[in-house]
Amino acid sequence: DYKGQKLAEQIFQGIILVSAIIGFIYGYIIEQFGWTVYIVMAGFALSCLLTLPPWPMYRRNPLKWLPVQDSGTEEKKPADRKPKRHAKS
């Protein structure tokens, strides 16, 4: 459902943003860029774990589909078809 997709996107972006800020601050304090990368990768892994599987919290508002209709699979005879008219130039 669309509300679940929106929630998953907000959670994903929030975790990435928070982990990037924390990683940058921690990496700046200890002067190690590697820790910044590790923290951002951990945030990415956590956000993937929370948003990629179809958790029930993302399926609370299912879409209402139209009922199946017969498409009239009978083939039309060539005589029943109207000839196409081409535009004059």
BELRAHU-V411428 format. One record per backbone hydrogen bond with DSSP energy under -1.0 kcal/mol. CO is the residue of the C=O (numbers start at 1). NH is the residue of the N-H. Records with the same first field share a line. If there is no record, write none. Layout:
# BELRAHU-V411428
CO: NH + NH
This chain:
# BELRAHU-V411428
1: 5
2: 6
3: 7
4: 8
5: 9
6: 10
7: 11
8: 12
9: 13
10: 14
11: 15
12: 16
13: 17
14: 18
15: 19
16: 20
17: 21
18: 22
19: 23
20: 24
21: 25
22: 26
23: 27
24: 28
25: 29
26: 30
27: 32
33: 37
34: 38
35: 39
36: 40
37: 41
38: 42
39: 43
40: 44
41: 45
42: 46
43: 47
44: 48
45: 49
46: 50
47: 51
48: 52
53: 55
55: 58
56: 59
77: 80
